[in-house]
């Protein structure tokens, strides 16, 4: 009985520590998987293996038994150093699986030749992953979009909030410089359990 009590006590302590440091653990493991995904993309690999523990901790969804498909699904890597962001970018259509695995363009037809490239990402409360720290970015900061062929550089020109019905932020303006429109949730209402606004970060291309 005494041995059982000791084992139970140790398990309770371990459980408490895991719960206390859960967000740090999640951030750490997500960074590991992100780095593996980015490295695989840069090496021209087809997919990235994600084990059961990594899936449980990060919420990442493997595309199949082999892991996360990246050859045709991943458009590139989004880097914002000032906000600590380095994320895989997936082609649309937007889905919850893609938002668990990284950030994503909105529609199936979205591509890097568009004048206005929309990219959506979750904000995971308490963890420095996806677009959680995007509010640390500021006007004038640099954004890099790295593909297998080139690195596109953008400068943040505007940061603002909109209501979810503001679809005009996605308009394509022929003849204007190319821009990125980064979209994430903002202004959580605990009464409705909804995010009532969207935080928008727009950046104009400066170098290709």
Steps between C-alpha positions, in 0.01 A plus 500: 500500500784738588667431164174570317460827689851609406447413134170688502668800661775504237242474220301789646815714522592417139144579386507834682834590342376407152185709546700795635748493213257377234514809280881502514506130411258560214705790366823299525363194319323711237827680426670162453234382255499836320877487458474147364226606259698802379818295458310234303348769278841653432640154420221425253349215705143386447379467857596538866455227759312594818485245781203440731645700790576799277151481354346494849704793631483729196162411351670462161304273266697258279367484143539122499703224669822646357448838666425853379509538122701803392609440139185637337322646807767733638548836328801617699624631833384824663755672724448811714805530723362788707204282604689173532297347218633223276208303359422257218251655255252266333300557183123534537226415542518603864426215740535431871762234430719749313460755779619237748801422282601859421334797329306491175379690197123529482383363168610211281581747221719727719863516386820704517424685177200678652520873569352446848602169663279414801645278773304399811633356825380419849610677815571234762461663840811470714720337237737668256381308197308584182390868515489522880771766523413687181401803707871543581560595137494868406471715190833497316595148609610248238310188397666226296309248288743224410418258220709227342587739217547839666460722805243778483546794739219723622475800732207536739300806401189473716362318806134538584186326626186424300171324557472149348274625219768734353573303183632813326844432654527210253442711187748468213615834358655452159809712442576555870808348668453152637398478866456236767186515712548301820180423689447375854240514775477786749279625785373177661161532670469249788123549507448392138814282479577676172775725365312812398773662288783409267852637529642587157866546416571623147845512342616626160763326293840671497731237355477175301 
